[in-house]
Amino acid sequence: DTFVGGSGNDSFSASNTTLNAGDSVTGGEGSDTLAVFSAAAATIGGFTASGVETISVSSTSSTAADVVTLNLGSVSGETGLQVTGSSSSATFTNTDNIAPLTLSYNSAGNATVTYNASTVVGTADAMTVNTIDTANGTVTLAGIETVSINNSGVSSLDVLTTTSATTVNVTGSGTLTLTDVDDATKTLDMSAFTGTSTVDGLGAVDLAITGGSGNDTIIV
C-alpha cells in the first residue's frame, strides 16, 4: 500500500497487522506522524517512510515484557520518536538519525532505541528524552554520550541504560524518579530542574551531582 500526505499536518495510523513490508508512507509539507499500534508482541519492518517527522509506537500487550519492534531501516527524515499509551515494551531498531524520544502516558514496559553503527560514531552523541506522566521500566540508548531528560508530570524510569552516557542532564518540572542510573554516568546535572526528584542506583565512579531548585533525594 502507498500513502501520501498533503500540505497540512497528516497522521497515518497502522497496526502490527496492517503495516507490512513493501508499504510506503510519504509525508507532505506539514508536521506528520506515523502511529503504530499493537496489542501483541510483533516485529514490524520492510516498509518505507520519508518526510514523516514523528514515528510513534503504542504497545498495549497485557504482558509488560512483550515487545513491539519497529525496524526503521528504510525510514528517513524522522525528527522525533515516541512511545505513548503503552503497557508493554517498544523497540526502535536500525535508526539512522538521533532524534528526541518522547515517553508519554505509559503504565509499564521498556523502551529501547538502537542506532546504526555509523550514526553513533565518536564520543559527542547527544539525545533528549521527554518524559510526560510516564512509568517505564528499562530505557536503553546505546552509544549516546549525553542524555538530557526533560520531564513534566509524574514520571519514573526504573533503569537508564546507555553504556556510553557520561553525562545526564535533567530539566523540566513535576516529579521524576530515576531508580537505577547507568554506571557510566559521571555527571548528573539537575540545575535546570524545578520539580521533585529521586535518584538511585549510581555507579561506583567519581560522580558530580548538581541538584535542582526543588526537593532532590540522591541515594548513594
C-alpha angles and dihedrals in degrees: 000000000000125000124186125186129216135229095288134064107299129196120200116193125197141159135216088266099045103042104075142166109284096030117129129206121187121183124212131220098298133073103288133193134200108200118192121193128192133168093191139046109283144161113218123187147120094078124116127225131177133172091017107129102194126044110193132186129193111190110188108169115141087234110076093206093058108109132213106202119198114195108211095184092121097036121105135176098030115152099180141030122203139190109189140167091005132154095180139038133297131193132189114202136188091021113175099185129059101227130164115274117219119200109190135171095345120154098195144337138090127273123211133180118188121187135206108261092245091056096061100040114142133020103278104074113139130189137180123221115196113202117195118178090319138147112199134167118215118359111197122194106165118195097019116125100189122037120187115195115200111191137193127172122002112326139165135189115192096199132009109201120183107139087205110040108111091168129053118182122192123200136162131051143272123065123320128182120191105184100181121017119197114270090232091068114112100162125047110180117185096156092120094047115103099183138075119287140186118192125185141157097055117173128249093262136107100275130191111208126188116186128214132239093270132063111302126188114195115186114200 
